[in-house]
Amino acid sequence: MPSPPRIMIYVQHLLGVGHLHRVAAIARAMRRGGCETMLVSGGMPDPTLHDLDNIRFVQLPPARAQDASFRVLLDETGRPITDAWRARRIEALMDAFGRFAPDAVLTELFPFGRRPMRFELLPLLEHIRGMARRPVVFSSVRDILVDRTKPERDRDAIHWLQTLYDVALVHGDPALVSFEATFPLAREIAGQLHYTGYIVERQAIPQTVDGQGEVLVSAGGGAVGMPLFRAALAARSQSAAHDLPWRILVSRHDDPGEIAALREAAGTGVTVEPVRSDFAGMLRHCRLSISKAGYNTVMETLASKVPAVIVPFAGGEETEQAMRANLLAERGLLQTVRESELTPQRLAAAIDRALASPPQPDAGIRLDGADETVRLVRQFVAARQ
């Protein structure tokens, strides 16, 4: 009887934790699909990460972005990364690969993003290319890329994909948006592109009674949500949801003083607490979700079919969230407010529209991306073997 395929997944989250949680959902699907799985993370540890039993988790020396520009990376002490730190990372990554001896390697976002991490990924990929019996190499990439202000970087991505990778798994559905919409050179790699559908956690959803009938306000795991939280508090009394219980989930990276001020202003009927590992379970039975437009939160919201108001993050060169939110709003699946136009009055009006809307229709897009990713990975590994 053949041994189960061994799958190594690499992820680097820099600001929020969405990238980490998306690949964790893929890792759990791999586990369900009978694969031995190792998840290698280069971001800061996240206490809300859950259900990784029987998944090997490797924490590289962690790094994070200094701000939304992603221009400066900081190590675990808050200092800019150094050549010595990079050397430690390369050694740790290569050691993890050598010890696990995978049949397949998935790198999340690279080569379409995470260019600062090429110092460690290119040596690994070049090593794999030179192996006599090499694993299948996949790029795991979301549906929409950020606005690309340097076209020459697209050529780098094409070169690396064609020379170092076998397959690019696009975690989206062209029925909503094609990869070419934000990566114009997609036709040059059409033979390597495979759409999986969107990644939504369907089975490892923590059960909780919290959130029942509440207005749930969230902004992911990065420190970018405070303007939304303040606007939501101010909008509460002006909206049709004024008599409902509200819960605001702040990030552990938010400023403690701002969190304290938020709690002081909250008043009766509003809970302010850190983001929780059972967020997806709370989302399934809340009355209304108010959030940013990150990939994971939006797809979990669609799966839950709860009314939703989305305020896309627009910091730095960010365009991904606004594009996804607008496409879904055009289908009548949620309400949106631009971050640049966020006021308590506009947010309250969007809340009222969301609560008055008929039950959310079927999204009309594939939400089985985790299971399809497993199927494709196993298919390509079996063909290689």
C-alpha positions as CSV (number, residue, x, y, z in Angstrom):
1,M,0.0,0.0,0.0
2,P,1.5,3.4,-1.0
3,S,2.4,5.8,1.8
4,P,0.4,9.0,2.1
5,P,1.7,12.0,0.1
6,R,3.8,14.4,2.2
7,I,2.8,18.0,1.6
8,M,4.8,21.0,2.8
9,I,3.1,24.4,2.8
10,Y,5.0,27.7,3.3
11,V,3.3,30.9,4.3
12,Q,4.5,34.4,5.3
13,H,1.9,36.7,6.8
14,L,3.2,40.3,7.4
15,L,0.3,42.5,8.6
16,G,-2.8,40.6,9.3
17,V,-3.2,36.8,9.7
18,G,-5.5,36.1,6.8
19,H,-2.7,34.4,4.7
20,L,-1.9,32.1,7.7
21,H,-5.5,31.1,8.3
22,R,-6.2,30.5,4.7
23,V,-3.3,28.0,4.4
24,A,-4.3,26.5,7.7
25,A,-7.6,25.7,6.2
26,I,-5.8,24.1,3.3
27,A,-3.6,22.1,5.7
28,R,-6.6,20.8,7.5
29,A,-8.2,19.8,4.2
30,M,-4.9,18.0,3.4
31,R,-5.1,16.1,6.7
32,R,-8.7,15.1,6.0
33,G,-7.6,14.0,2.5
34,G,-5.1,11.5,4.0
35,C,-1.9,13.6,3.4
36,E,0.9,14.0,5.8
37,T,1.2,17.8,6.1
38,M,3.7,20.3,7.4
39,L,2.9,24.0,7.7
40,V,5.9,26.3,7.8
41,S,5.1,29.8,9.0
42,G,7.4,32.8,8.8
43,G,5.0,35.3,10.5
44,M,4.4,36.3,14.1
45,P,2.8,33.5,16.2
46,D,-1.0,33.8,16.2
47,P,-2.8,32.5,19.3
48,T,-6.1,32.2,17.4
49,L,-4.8,29.6,15.1
50,H,-6.5,26.3,16.0
51,D,-7.1,22.6,15.1
52,L,-3.6,21.8,13.8
53,D,-3.6,18.3,15.5
54,N,-1.6,15.8,13.4
55,I,-0.2,18.7,11.2
56,R,3.5,19.4,11.7
57,F,3.9,23.1,12.4
58,V,7.2,24.8,12.0
59,Q,7.7,28.3,13.2
60,L,10.6,30.1,11.4
61,P,12.2,33.1,13.1
62,P,9.2,35.4,12.7
63,A,8.9,38.6,10.8
64,R,6.3,41.3,10.3
65,A,5.8,44.4,8.3
66,Q,6.4,47.7,10.0
67,D,3.3,49.2,8.3
68,A,0.9,48.8,5.4
69,S,3.6,49.8,2.9
70,F,5.4,46.5,3.5
71,R,8.7,48.3,2.8
72,V,10.4,47.5,6.1
73,L,10.4,44.1,7.7
74,L,10.9,43.7,11.4
75,D,12.1,40.7,13.3
76,E,10.6,39.3,16.5
77,T,12.3,42.0,18.6
78,G,10.9,44.8,16.5
79,R,14.2,45.6,14.8
80,P,14.8,45.7,11.0
81,I,15.9,42.3,9.7
82,T,19.6,41.8,9.0
83,D,21.7,39.5,6.8
84,A,22.4,37.3,9.8
85,W,18.7,37.0,10.4
86,R,18.2,36.0,6.8
87,A,20.9,33.4,7.1
88,R,19.1,31.9,10.1
89,R,15.8,31.8,8.2
90,I,17.4,30.1,5.1
91,E,19.0,27.5,7.4
92,A,15.7,26.8,9.2
93,L,13.7,26.6,6.0
94,M,16.1,24.3,4.3
95,D,16.3,22.1,7.4
96,A,12.5,21.8,7.6
97,F,12.4,20.8,3.9
98,G,15.2,18.2,4.3
99,R,13.8,16.6,7.4
100,F,10.3,16.3,6.0
101,A,11.2,15.2,2.4
102,P,7.9,16.3,0.9
103,D,6.3,15.0,-2.3
104,A,4.8,18.5,-2.9
105,V,5.7,22.0,-1.8
106,L,3.2,24.9,-1.8
107,T,4.4,28.5,-1.5
108,E,1.6,30.9,-0.6
109,L,1.5,34.0,-2.8
110,F,5.1,33.7,-4.1
111,P,6.1,34.3,-6.9
112,F,3.1,36.7,-7.4
113,G,3.9,38.5,-4.2
114,R,6.1,38.3,-1.1
115,R,9.1,39.4,-3.1
116,P,11.0,40.3,0.1
117,M,11.1,36.6,1.0
118,R,12.8,35.6,-2.2
119,F,16.1,35.6,-0.3
120,E,15.0,32.2,1.2
121,L,12.5,30.9,-1.3
122,L,14.7,31.1,-4.4
123,P,17.5,29.0,-2.8
124,L,14.9,26.4,-1.7
125,L,13.3,26.3,-5.2
126,E,16.7,26.1,-6.9
127,H,17.6,23.3,-4.6
128,I,14.4,21.5,-5.5
129,R,15.0,22.0,-9.2
130,G,18.4,20.3,-9.0
131,M,17.0,17.2,-7.2
132,A,17.0,13.8,-9.0
133,R,13.6,13.0,-7.5
134,R,12.0,16.4,-7.0
135,P,8.6,17.2,-5.4
136,V,5.9,18.9,-7.3
137,V,6.0,22.6,-6.7
138,F,2.8,24.7,-6.4
139,S,2.2,28.4,-6.1
140,S,-0.9,29.0,-3.9
141,V,-2.4,32.4,-4.7
142,R,-5.6,34.2,-3.9
143,D,-8.1,35.5,-6.5
144,I,-7.0,39.2,-6.6
145,L,-3.5,40.6,-6.5
146,V,-2.7,44.1,-5.2
147,D,-2.3,46.9,-7.8
148,R,1.0,46.3,-9.6
149,T,2.9,49.6,-10.0
150,K,6.1,47.9,-11.4
151,P,5.3,45.8,-14.4
152,E,8.8,44.4,-14.5
153,R,7.9,42.4,-11.4
154,D,5.2,40.6,-13.4
155,R,7.9,39.4,-15.7
156,D,9.9,38.1,-12.7
157,A,6.8,36.2,-11.5
158,I,6.4,34.7,-15.0
159,H,10.1,33.7,-15.1
160,W,10.1,32.1,-11.7
161,L,6.8,30.3,-12.3
162,Q,7.9,28.8,-15.6
163,T,11.4,27.7,-14.4
164,L,10.8,26.8,-10.7
165,Y,7.1,25.8,-10.4
166,D,4.8,23.1,-11.9
167,V,1.4,24.5,-11.1
168,A,-0.3,27.8,-9.9
169,L,-3.4,27.1,-7.8
170,V,-5.7,30.2,-7.9
171,H,-8.0,30.2,-4.9
172,G,-10.9,31.9,-6.7
173,D,-13.6,31.4,-9.3
174,P,-13.5,33.1,-12.7
175,A,-17.3,33.4,-12.5
176,L,-16.6,36.3,-10.1
177,V,-13.2,37.5,-11.2
178,S,-10.5,36.0,-13.4
179,F,-6.8,36.0,-12.4
180,E,-6.0,38.0,-15.5
181,A,-8.0,40.9,-14.1
182,T,-5.1,41.8,-11.8
183,F,-2.3,39.8,-13.4
184,P,-2.4,40.9,-17.1
185,L,0.2,38.3,-18.2
186,A,-1.9,35.4,-17.1
187,R,-2.4,34.1,-20.6
188,E,1.4,33.4,-20.8
189,I,1.0,30.9,-18.0
190,A,-2.5,29.6,-18.8
191,G,-1.3,26.0,-18.9
192,Q,0.0,26.2,-15.3
193,L,-3.1,28.0,-13.9
194,H,-5.8,25.9,-12.1
195,Y,-8.7,27.5,-10.3
196,T,-9.8,25.8,-7.1
197,G,-12.7,27.9,-6.0
198,Y,-12.6,29.9,-2.8
199,I,-11.2,28.6,0.4
200,V,-13.8,28.4,3.1
201,E,-13.4,26.4,6.3
202,R,-16.4,24.0,6.3
203,Q,-15.5,21.5,9.0
204,A,-13.1,22.9,11.6
205,I,-15.5,25.6,12.8
206,P,-15.4,26.0,16.6
207,Q,-18.8,25.7,18.1
208,T,-19.9,28.6,20.4
209,V,-23.1,30.2,21.7
210,D,-21.5,33.6,21.7
211,G,-22.5,35.9,18.9
212,Q,-26.1,34.6,18.7
213,G,-28.2,37.5,17.4
214,E,-25.4,40.0,17.8
215,V,-23.9,42.6,15.6
216,L,-20.3,41.4,15.1
217,V,-17.7,44.0,14.2
218,S,-14.2,42.7,13.2
219,A,-11.2,43.8,11.2
220,G,-9.0,40.7,11.1
221,G,-5.7,40.2,13.0
222,G,-3.8,43.3,11.9
223,A,-3.7,46.7,13.6
224,V,-5.9,48.4,10.9
225,G,-9.4,48.3,12.4
226,M,-9.6,51.1,15.0
227,P,-11.2,53.7,12.6
228,L,-13.9,51.1,11.8
229,F,-14.4,50.3,15.4
230,R,-14.9,53.9,16.4
231,A,-17.2,54.6,13.5
232,A,-19.3,51.5,14.4
233,L,-19.7,52.6,18.0
234,A,-20.9,56.0,16.8
235,A,-23.2,54.5,14.2
236,R,-24.9,52.2,16.6
237,S,-27.3,54.7,18.1
238,Q,-28.2,56.0,14.6
239,S,-29.0,52.6,13.1
240,A,-31.8,50.1,13.2
241,A,-29.5,47.8,15.2
242,H,-29.3,50.2,18.2
243,D,-31.2,47.8,20.4
244,L,-29.2,44.7,19.5
245,P,-26.1,43.4,21.4
246,W,-22.9,44.4,19.7
247,R,-19.5,42.7,19.9
248,I,-16.3,44.4,18.7
249,L,-13.3,42.1,18.1
250,V,-10.1,44.1,18.4
251,S,-6.6,42.9,17.3
252,R,-4.0,42.0,19.8
253,H,-1.8,44.4,17.7
254,D,-4.1,47.4,18.3
255,D,-2.8,50.1,20.6
256,P,-3.7,49.2,24.3
257,G,-4.6,52.8,25.0
258,E,-7.0,52.9,22.0
259,I,-8.6,49.6,23.1
260,A,-9.1,51.0,26.6
261,A,-10.7,54.2,25.2
262,L,-13.0,52.0,23.0
263,R,-14.1,50.0,26.0
264,E,-14.8,53.2,28.0
265,A,-16.9,54.6,25.1
266,A,-18.7,51.3,24.4
267,G,-21.4,51.5,27.0
268,T,-24.2,49.0,27.9
269,G,-24.8,46.3,25.3
270,V,-21.4,46.4,23.6
271,T,-18.6,43.9,24.3
272,V,-15.1,44.8,23.3
273,E,-12.7,41.8,23.4
274,P,-9.7,40.4,21.4
275,V,-10.3,38.5,18.2
276,R,-11.2,34.9,18.9
277,S,-10.3,31.5,17.5
278,D,-14.1,30.8,17.3
279,F,-14.8,33.8,15.1
280,A,-16.1,31.6,12.2
281,G,-18.6,29.9,14.6
282,M,-19.8,33.3,15.9
283,L,-20.2,34.5,12.4
284,R,-22.5,31.6,11.5
285,H,-25.2,32.8,13.8
286,C,-24.7,36.6,14.3
287,R,-27.5,39.0,13.2
288,L,-25.1,41.2,11.2
289,S,-21.4,41.3,10.3
290,I,-19.5,44.6,10.0
291,S,-16.0,44.0,8.8
292,K,-13.1,44.7,6.5
293,A,-13.1,42.9,3.1
294,G,-10.2,40.4,3.7
295,Y,-10.5,37.2,1.7
296,N,-11.2,34.9,4.6
297,T,-13.8,37.1,6.4
298,V,-15.7,37.8,3.2
299,M,-15.8,34.1,2.1
300,E,-16.8,33.0,5.6
301,T,-19.5,35.7,5.6
302,L,-20.8,34.4,2.2
303,A,-20.9,30.9,3.5
304,S,-22.8,31.9,6.6
305,K,-25.4,33.9,4.6
306,V,-25.7,36.6,7.3
307,P,-26.3,40.3,6.3
308,A,-23.0,42.1,6.0
309,V,-21.5,45.6,5.7
310,I,-18.0,45.6,4.3
311,V,-15.5,48.5,4.7
312,P,-12.5,47.5,2.5
313,F,-9.0,48.3,3.8
314,A,-7.3,50.9,1.5
315,G,-4.0,51.5,3.2
316,G,-0.7,51.5,1.4
317,E,-1.2,50.3,-2.2
318,E,-4.1,48.1,-1.3
319,T,-6.7,47.6,-4.0
320,E,-7.6,43.9,-3.5
321,Q,-10.2,44.3,-0.8
322,A,-12.1,47.1,-2.6
323,M,-12.2,45.2,-5.8
324,R,-13.6,42.0,-4.2
325,A,-16.1,44.0,-2.1
326,N,-17.4,45.9,-5.2
327,L,-17.8,42.7,-7.2
328,L,-19.9,41.1,-4.5
329,A,-21.9,44.2,-3.8
330,E,-22.9,44.3,-7.5
331,R,-24.4,40.8,-7.0
332,G,-26.4,42.1,-4.0
333,L,-24.5,39.9,-1.6
334,L,-23.4,42.6,0.8
335,Q,-23.3,46.4,1.5
336,T,-20.2,48.4,1.2
337,V,-18.8,51.7,2.5
338,R,-15.5,53.1,1.2
339,E,-12.9,53.5,3.9
340,S,-12.2,57.1,2.6
341,E,-15.9,57.9,3.0
342,L,-16.4,56.2,6.4
343,T,-18.6,58.2,8.7
344,P,-21.0,57.1,11.4
345,Q,-23.9,58.3,9.3
346,R,-22.9,56.4,6.2
347,L,-22.1,53.3,8.2
348,A,-25.5,53.5,9.9
349,A,-27.3,53.8,6.6
350,A,-25.4,50.7,5.3
351,I,-26.4,48.8,8.4
352,D,-30.0,49.7,7.8
353,R,-29.9,48.6,4.2
354,A,-28.2,45.3,5.2
355,L,-30.8,44.5,7.9
356,A,-33.7,45.4,5.5
357,S,-32.4,43.3,2.6
358,P,-34.0,39.9,1.8
359,P,-32.2,36.7,2.8
360,Q,-28.9,36.5,1.0
361,P,-29.1,34.6,-2.3
362,D,-26.7,31.9,-3.2
363,A,-23.3,33.5,-4.0
364,G,-23.1,31.6,-7.3
365,I,-19.4,31.0,-6.9
366,R,-17.4,27.9,-5.9
367,L,-16.6,27.8,-2.1
368,D,-15.0,24.3,-2.2
369,G,-11.5,25.5,-2.8
370,A,-9.8,23.6,0.1
371,D,-11.1,20.2,-1.0
372,E,-10.4,21.0,-4.7
373,T,-6.8,22.0,-3.7
374,V,-6.3,18.6,-2.1
375,R,-7.7,16.9,-5.2
376,L,-5.4,18.8,-7.6
377,V,-2.3,18.3,-5.4
378,R,-2.9,14.6,-5.0
379,Q,-3.5,14.3,-8.8
380,F,-0.2,16.0,-9.7
381,V,1.8,14.1,-7.1
382,A,0.4,10.8,-8.3
383,A,1.3,11.7,-11.9
384,R,4.9,12.6,-10.8
385,Q,5.3,9.4,-8.9
